[in-house]
Amino acid sequence: MINFTNSRPDPRTRFYISPTRMVWQSEGASAPENSERLLNSEVTQSTVMHPGPHCILRHNGQAAGLLVDFGRELHGGVQFIVGETTDHKPVRLRVRLGESVSEAMAEPNQDHVINDAIVTVPWAGTAEIGSTGFRFARIDTLDEGAYLEIMAFRAVHLIRDLEYKGSFECNDERLNRIWTTGAYTVHLNMQDHLWDGIKRDRLVWVGDLHPEMKVISTVFGNNEILPQSLNLARDEAPLPRFMNDHFSYSLWWIIIQRDWYRHHGDRDNLEEQRDYLLALLEQLAGYDTATLPEGFLDWPTSPNKDAVRAGMYALMAMAFDAGAELCEVLGEAADREVCLIAAERWRGDALPHEQVKTVAALQALVGAIASEEANTSVLAQAPLEGVSTFYGYYVLEARAKAGDYQGCLDVIRKYWGAMLDFGATTFWEDFDLSWTENAGRIDEIVPEGMKDLHVDYGDFCYKGLRHSLCHGWAGGPTAWLSEHVLGFRALEPGCTRLEIAPHLADLEWARGSFPTPYGIVKVTHTRDAAGTVQTEVNAPPAIEVIVRH
């Protein structure tokens, strides 16, 4: 084995993926020849003889070009395997990668990545370009008279090759697709570290990681990427700085640490956080309502400063609840008492929720207001309005706490499901159902007179093509369906005691699996003729399972 100093292996695996569909190609004298040869091509190497036929691009007075669909959102770049070229010389091409057809056909977003570039491809050789999130790729010749024989054009897909240990299946195929899509959305963002988005926001945003953490625990189990990402954020923000320079993100760091420990029982990781955690809790305990820094919840809530402040009070209570639980595990009795007092103080100081779903959900989850009241007066009112792909997860959690499981399934089907209806294979940074009126699909050229979901919409920092169509924080329904429909909930750290409390609502049956440190737990729930749910459980002997209906 060759030993390279100052190196580390890439945790990701490299896959080659051929296009599945030709979406568009130039016409007339510069129309591509044999373009269908690029679909599902088995060519892996340029050869001296390069027997064909292969796809040919000729620049006959106008650019020759084509646009392909790889079938689903990917992370990585594209590779050309080239045969003949003009005079055996390199040929210049413009390559555009996009999460939608519209992005690849226009001027793609270039923040954090290069989605639009000129690449020089060799005669009888190979060339690669790109490190981004994309599904569609457009190629155009640039030079007059250029001739290019493309033996293969394929995506170079980089992803951690992980087993999906968790699963979900029920009699509603729409919910099955949503569970799988949420899992894949988060999976794609598990790159060098846990990112927020694979095209834009390829960063470790701690405040955005909580839904991703829940999905990772539910689908993949204990994975090194979560602690590594949290440690990266911790180490680049020595106290008194806040993580990512957002006050609320340091609060989420505490909450994530608590929920990760609950599921996995990783005492070594928790001990590594001890000094920073205790110092952070001490710093937070010094704030009151007059000195609390300005916070951030999610973008749609941000213009309403009163609502944001009310949400921050609830988030403070949630963080101190988590801190108290961790201090108890660490044997820090005095710090635990400080956390308990602080949590009750921030709960008691609850501000009006301003009829904002995000804030009402947080307040209900920490017990600042009754969950039934929050659900009746705010969350169930116009249930598809005022929901974001990020904090929509906490709206679902709060409605489940109020026992409104049917309302939750309806929102998941209609809100997250609508993205699938318009061609999504991953869930988006944000979404509003009103956008879909007279709108075209993201996987087609938008017909004239119709709205473009990617070009025409988005808000705040994600307007138009800057809008990310694969954002990890949007995967919350995957974790929610496993926790509330299948009913999995850890009662003791490491899932040594595991509750299974299914809530099928209008479903006839549901089954699935759940990874724990002791192995995979499998359940099947079936509604009998009398309407009673019958449950079968298969669990490792080290786990005490408590079934509640």
C-alpha positions in Angstrom: 0.0 0.0 0.0 1.3 3.4 -0.9 1.5 5.8 2.1 1.1 9.5 1.2 2.1 11.8 4.0 -0.3 14.7 4.9 -3.2 12.9 3.3 -6.6 11.4 4.2 -9.0 9.2 2.2 -12.0 10.8 0.7 -15.1 9.5 2.7 -17.1 9.6 -0.5 -17.4 7.1 -3.3 -17.3 8.0 -7.0 -20.0 6.8 -9.3 -20.4 7.3 -13.1 -24.0 8.0 -14.2 -25.2 8.3 -17.8 -27.9 10.6 -18.9 -31.4 9.1 -19.0 -33.1 11.7 -21.3 -32.4 14.2 -24.0 -34.3 17.4 -23.1 -33.2 19.7 -25.8 -30.8 20.0 -28.8 -29.8 22.5 -31.4 -31.5 22.3 -34.8 -30.6 22.9 -38.4 -27.1 22.7 -39.7 -25.7 22.4 -36.2 -28.0 19.7 -34.9 -26.1 17.0 -33.1 -25.8 13.6 -34.8 -26.4 10.4 -32.9 -27.2 12.2 -29.7 -29.2 9.3 -28.4 -25.9 7.4 -28.1 -25.1 9.4 -25.0 -28.1 7.9 -23.1 -27.2 4.9 -20.9 -23.8 4.7 -22.7 -21.5 1.8 -21.7 -18.3 3.5 -23.1 -15.7 3.8 -20.3 -12.5 4.6 -22.2 -11.4 6.5 -25.4 -9.7 4.2 -27.8 -7.4 4.5 -30.8 -10.0 3.2 -33.2 -13.0 4.6 -31.3 -15.5 2.7 -33.3 -18.9 4.3 -33.5 -21.3 5.7 -34.2 -20.9 8.3 -31.4 -22.5 11.6 -30.8 -21.1 14.3 -33.1 -21.2 18.0 -32.5 -20.3 20.3 -35.5 -20.2 24.1 -35.3 -21.6 24.9 -38.7 -22.1 28.7 -38.5 -23.9 28.3 -35.2 -23.2 26.6 -31.9 -24.1 22.9 -31.7 -25.6 22.0 -28.4 -27.7 19.7 -26.3 -29.2 19.4 -22.8 -29.4 16.1 -20.9 -31.2 14.9 -17.8 -29.4 12.6 -15.4 -32.7 11.6 -13.9 -32.2 12.9 -10.4 -30.2 15.5 -8.4 -26.6 14.6 -8.1 -23.4 16.0 -6.5 -20.2 16.3 -8.4 -19.4 17.2 -12.0 -19.4 15.8 -15.5 -16.9 13.8 -17.6 -16.3 13.8 -21.4 -14.8 10.8 -23.1 -13.7 12.1 -26.5 -12.8 10.4 -29.8 -12.1 12.5 -32.9 -11.8 16.3 -32.9 -11.0 19.0 -35.4 -7.4 18.3 -36.7 -6.8 16.2 -33.6 -6.7 19.4 -31.6 -8.4 20.4 -28.4 -11.9 21.8 -28.6 -13.5 24.4 -26.4 -17.0 23.8 -25.0 -19.3 25.8 -22.7 -20.8 23.5 -20.0 -23.7 24.6 -17.9 -25.0 22.5 -14.9 -28.3 23.2 -13.3 -30.7 21.9 -10.7 -33.5 22.7 -13.1 -33.8 22.8 -16.9 -34.2 26.6 -16.6 -30.9 26.9 -14.7 -28.9 24.9 -17.2 -30.5 26.7 -20.2 -29.8 30.2 -18.8 -27.0 31.8 -16.7 -26.6 29.4 -13.8 -26.0 30.5 -10.2 -22.3 30.8 -9.4 -22.3 31.3 -5.6 -20.1 28.8 -3.8 -19.8 26.8 -7.0 -19.0 27.1 -10.7 -22.0 26.0 -12.7 -21.1 27.7 -15.9 -17.7 27.3 -17.4 -15.6 26.8 -20.5 -13.8 23.5 -20.7 -11.2 22.4 -23.2 -11.5 18.8 -24.1 -8.7 16.8 -25.8 -8.5 14.6 -28.8 -8.9 10.9 -27.9 -8.9 11.6 -24.2 -11.0 12.5 -21.1 -11.9 15.8 -19.4 -13.8 16.5 -16.2 -15.3 19.7 -14.8 -17.6 20.6 -11.9 -18.2 20.3 -8.2 -21.8 21.2 -7.5 -25.3 20.0 -7.1 -27.1 19.4 -10.4 -29.4 17.2 -12.4 -29.2 18.8 -15.9 -26.2 19.6 -18.1 -26.0 21.6 -21.3 -23.1 21.5 -23.7 -22.4 24.0 -26.5 -19.5 24.3 -29.0 -17.8 27.7 -29.0 -15.4 27.8 -32.0 -16.5 28.1 -35.7 -15.9 24.9 -37.6 -15.3 22.8 -34.5 -15.9 19.1 -34.8 -16.2 16.8 -31.7 -17.0 13.1 -31.4 -18.3 12.4 -27.9 -18.0 8.7 -27.0 -19.6 9.2 -23.6 -20.8 12.1 -21.5 -21.6 11.2 -17.9 -22.0 12.6 -14.4 -19.3 12.0 -11.9 -21.4 11.5 -8.7 -19.6 11.9 -5.3 -21.6 10.6 -2.3 -21.0 8.6 0.8 -21.8 5.0 0.1 -24.1 4.4 3.0 -26.6 1.7 3.9 -30.2 3.0 4.4 -30.7 1.2 7.7 -33.9 3.0 8.4 -37.0 2.5 6.2 -40.6 3.5 5.9 -43.4 2.0 3.8 -47.2 2.4 4.1 -50.3 2.1 1.9 -49.8 5.7 0.6 -47.2 5.7 -2.1 -47.0 9.5 -1.9 -45.8 9.4 1.7 -43.3 6.6 0.7 -41.8 8.9 -2.0 -41.6 11.8 0.5 -39.8 9.7 3.1 -37.3 8.5 0.5 -36.8 11.9 -1.0 -36.1 13.5 2.4 -33.6 10.8 3.2 -31.8 11.3 -0.2 -31.8 15.1 0.2 -29.9 14.8 3.5 -27.7 12.0 2.1 -26.5 14.2 -0.7 -25.5 16.9 1.8 -23.3 14.4 3.7 -20.1 15.4 1.8 -16.8 16.4 3.4 -18.9 17.8 6.2 -22.7 18.1 6.7 -23.7 20.8 4.4 -26.9 22.8 4.1 -27.1 22.7 0.3 -25.0 20.9 -2.4 -25.3 23.7 -4.9 -25.3 26.8 -2.7 -24.7 26.9 1.1 -22.1 24.2 0.9 -21.3 25.2 4.5 -21.8 23.9 8.0 -24.6 26.1 9.3 -25.2 24.7 12.8 -28.7 26.3 13.2 -29.8 24.4 10.1 -28.5 21.0 11.0 -31.1 19.9 13.5 -33.5 18.3 11.0 -30.6 16.8 9.1 -29.3 15.3 12.4 -32.7 13.8 13.0 -32.8 12.3 9.5 -29.3 10.9 9.8 -30.2 9.2 13.1 -33.4 7.8 11.6 -31.9 6.6 8.3 -28.2 5.9 8.7 -27.7 5.7 12.5 -24.5 6.9 14.1 -22.3 8.6 11.5 -19.0 10.4 12.1 -20.1 13.4 9.9 -22.4 14.9 12.5 -19.9 15.1 15.4 -17.1 16.2 13.0 -19.3 19.0 11.7 -20.4 20.2 15.1 -16.8 20.2 16.2 -15.7 22.2 13.2 -18.3 24.9 14.1 -17.3 24.8 17.8 -13.6 25.2 17.1 -14.0 28.1 14.7 -16.1 30.0 17.2 -14.2 30.2 20.5 -16.4 31.8 23.2 -17.7 34.4 23.6 -18.3 34.2 19.8 -21.4 32.5 18.5 -21.4 29.8 16.0 -21.6 31.0 12.4 -21.9 34.5 14.1 -25.6 33.7 14.9 -26.7 33.7 18.5 -29.4 31.2 17.9 -27.0 28.8 16.2 -25.1 28.3 19.4 -28.5 27.4 21.0 -29.1 24.8 18.3 -25.7 23.3 18.9 -26.7 22.4 22.5 -30.1 21.0 21.3 -28.4 18.9 18.6 -25.8 17.5 21.1 -28.7 16.5 23.4 -30.7 14.8 20.7 -27.6 13.0 19.3 -26.8 11.7 22.7 -30.4 10.6 23.3 -30.3 8.4 20.2 -26.8 7.1 20.2 -25.6 7.3 23.8 -22.1 8.3 22.6 -20.5 9.2 26.0 -17.0 9.8 24.6 -18.4 12.5 22.2 -20.3 14.1 25.0 -17.3 14.2 27.3 -15.3 15.9 24.5 -17.9 18.7 24.6 -17.9 19.2 28.4 -15.7 22.2 28.8 -17.2 24.2 25.8 -20.7 23.2 26.7 -20.4 24.3 30.4 -18.8 27.6 29.4 -21.5 28.2 26.8 -24.3 27.5 29.2 -22.7 29.9 31.7 -22.5 32.6 29.1 -26.1 32.1 28.1 -27.2 32.2 31.7 -26.0 35.8 31.9 -28.6 37.1 29.5 -32.0 38.4 30.4 -34.8 39.9 28.4 -33.0 43.3 28.3 -29.7 41.9 27.1 -30.7 39.0 24.8 -28.9 39.3 21.5 -30.8 39.6 18.2 -31.6 36.2 16.9 -32.6 34.4 13.7 -35.1 31.6 13.2 -35.8 31.2 9.5 -36.0 33.6 6.6 -39.8 33.8 6.2 -40.1 34.9 9.9 -37.2 37.3 9.8 -39.1 40.5 8.8 -41.3 40.2 11.9 -38.9 41.3 14.6 -41.5 40.8 17.4 -42.2 37.2 16.3 -38.4 36.5 16.1 -37.9 37.7 19.6 -40.8 35.6 20.9 -39.3 32.6 19.1 -35.9 33.3 20.7 -37.4 33.2 24.2 -38.8 29.7 23.3 -35.4 28.7 21.8 -33.6 29.8 25.0 -35.9 27.6 27.0 -35.4 24.7 24.7 -31.6 25.1 24.8 -31.6 25.2 28.6 -33.8 22.1 28.8 -31.3 20.4 26.7 -28.4 21.8 28.7 -30.0 20.5 32.0 -30.3 17.0 30.5 -26.7 16.9 29.4 -25.4 18.3 32.7 -27.2 15.5 34.5 -25.5 13.0 32.3 -22.1 14.7 33.0 -22.7 14.8 36.7 -22.7 18.6 36.8 -25.4 19.1 39.4 -24.8 22.9 40.0 -24.9 23.7 36.3 -28.0 21.5 35.8 -29.8 23.6 38.5 -28.8 26.8 36.7 -30.2 25.4 33.4 -33.5 24.3 35.0 -34.0 27.8 36.6 -33.1 29.5 33.3 -35.4 27.3 31.3 -38.4 28.1 33.5 -37.6 31.8 33.5 -37.6 31.9 29.7 -40.8 29.8 29.5 -42.4 32.2 31.9 -41.3 35.3 29.9 -43.1 34.0 26.8 -44.1 36.8 24.3 -47.2 36.8 22.0 -46.5 34.5 19.0 -47.9 37.1 16.6 -50.0 34.3 14.9 -46.7 33.1 13.3 -46.6 29.3 12.9 -42.9 29.1 13.4 -43.1 30.8 16.8 -46.3 29.2 18.0 -44.7 25.8 17.2 -41.5 26.5 19.2 -43.6 27.8 22.2 -45.8 24.7 22.1 -42.8 22.4 22.0 -41.2 24.0 25.1 -44.5 24.2 27.0 -44.7 28.0 27.0 -48.2 27.6 25.6 -50.5 24.6 25.5 -50.0 22.6 22.3 -53.7 22.1 21.8 -54.2 25.9 21.9 -51.3 26.5 19.5 -52.7 24.0 17.1 -56.3 25.2 17.2 -55.6 29.0 17.1 -52.5 29.1 14.8 -51.0 25.9 13.3 -54.2 24.3 12.0 -55.5 27.6 10.6 -54.8 27.9 6.8 -52.4 25.0 7.5 -50.5 25.3 4.2 -49.7 29.0 4.6 -46.8 30.3 6.6 -45.0 27.0 6.4 -41.3 26.7 5.4 -39.4 23.7 4.3 -37.1 24.2 7.4 -39.3 25.2 10.3 -42.2 23.3 8.8 -40.6 20.3 10.7 -41.2 22.0 14.0 -44.8 22.9 13.0 -45.3 19.1 12.4 -43.7 18.3 15.7 -46.0 20.8 17.6 -49.1 19.5 15.8 -48.1 16.0 16.7 -47.7 17.0 20.3 -51.3 18.3 20.1 -52.4 14.9 18.8 -53.3 16.2 15.3 -51.6 13.5 13.3 -54.1 13.6 10.5 -53.4 17.3 10.0 -49.7 16.6 9.8 -50.1 13.9 7.2 -52.3 16.2 5.1 -49.6 19.0 5.2 -46.8 16.5 4.3 -48.8 15.2 1.4 -49.8 18.6 0.0 -46.8 20.7 0.8 -43.8 18.5 0.4 -45.6 16.4 -2.1 -46.2 19.3 -4.4 -42.5 19.7 -5.0 -42.5 16.1 -6.3 -45.5 16.9 -8.5 -43.4 19.6 -10.2 -40.4 17.3 -10.9 -38.3 17.5 -7.7 -36.1 14.6 -6.7 -34.8 16.4 -3.6 -36.5 19.0 -1.4 -35.9 22.7 -1.7 -34.5 25.5 0.4 -38.0 27.0 0.6 -41.3 26.6 -1.1 -44.7 28.2 -1.2 -47.7 26.4 -2.7 -48.9 29.7 -4.3 -45.9 29.5 -6.6 -47.4 26.5 -8.4 -50.3 28.4 -9.9 -49.8 28.4 -13.7 -46.2 27.1 -13.2 -44.2 24.7 -15.3 -42.2 21.8 -14.1 -38.5 22.1 -13.2 -37.6 19.2 -15.4 -39.0 20.7 -18.6 -38.6 23.8 -20.7 -41.2 26.1 -19.3 -43.9 26.8 -21.9 -44.4 30.4 -22.9 -47.0 32.2 -20.7 -46.3 29.9 -17.7 -44.4 30.8 -14.5 -41.0 29.3 -13.9 -40.7 27.9 -10.4 -36.9 28.4 -10.3 -36.5 31.7 -12.1 -39.5 33.6 -11.0 -39.7 32.7 -7.3 -37.7 32.6 -4.1 -37.1 35.4 -1.6 -34.6 36.9 0.8 -31.2 35.4 0.0 -32.6 32.7 -2.3 -34.1 34.6 -5.2 -34.4 33.1 -8.6 -31.7 30.7 -9.7 -29.8 31.3 -6.4 -32.6 29.2 -4.8 -31.2 25.8 -3.8 -33.3 22.8 -4.9 -31.5 20.4 -2.6 -31.4 21.7 1.0 -30.8 19.4 3.9 -33.0 21.3 6.3 -36.1 20.4 4.2 -35.8 16.6 4.9 -37.7 16.8 8.2 -40.7 14.7 7.1 -38.5 11.7 6.9 -37.6 11.8 10.6 -41.2 12.8 11.4 -42.8 9.9 9.7 -40.5 7.4 11.4 -41.0 8.9 14.8 -44.7 9.5 14.7 -46.3 7.1 12.2 -44.0 4.2 12.9 -43.7 5.5 16.5 -40.0 5.2 17.3 -38.7 7.2 20.3 -35.7 6.6 22.5 -36.6 6.6 26.2 -33.0 6.1 27.4 -29.7 7.2 25.8 -28.6 4.8 23.1 -32.1 3.4 22.7 -31.7 0.9 25.5 -35.4 1.6 26.2 -37.4 2.3 23.1 -41.0 3.4 22.8 -43.0 2.4 19.8 -46.3 4.4 19.7 -47.7 4.4 16.2 -50.2 7.0 14.9 -51.6 5.8 11.6 -54.3 8.5 11.2 -55.9 7.6 7.9 -53.4 4.9 6.9 -54.3 1.2 6.8 -50.8 -0.1 7.5 -47.2 1.1 7.9 -44.0 -0.8 8.4 -40.3 0.1 8.6 -37.0 -0.1 10.4 -35.0 2.1 12.8 -31.2 1.9 13.5 -30.0 1.8 17.0 -26.5 1.2 18.6 -27.6 -2.4 19.3 -29.0 -3.1 15.8 -32.0 -2.5 13.7 -35.5 -2.6 15.1 -38.3 -3.5 12.7 -42.0 -2.9 13.1 -45.3 -3.6 11.3 -48.5 -1.8 12.2 -51.8 -3.0 10.7 -55.3 -1.7 11.3 -57.7 -4.6 11.7 -61.4 -4.8 10.8 -62.4 -3.3 14.1 -60.1 -0.3 13.5 -57.6 -1.4 16.1 -53.9 -1.1 15.3 -52.0 -4.4 15.7 -48.2 -4.1 16.1 -45.4 -6.6 15.5 -41.9 -5.8 16.7 -38.6 -7.4 15.9 -35.8 -5.9 18.1 -32.3 -6.9 19.4 -32.5 -8.5 22.9 -30.4 -5.6 24.4 -33.3 -3.2 23.8 -36.3 -3.0 26.0 -39.3 -2.2 23.8 -42.4 -0.5 25.1 -45.4 -0.5 22.7 -48.1 2.0 23.3 -51.3 2.5 21.3 
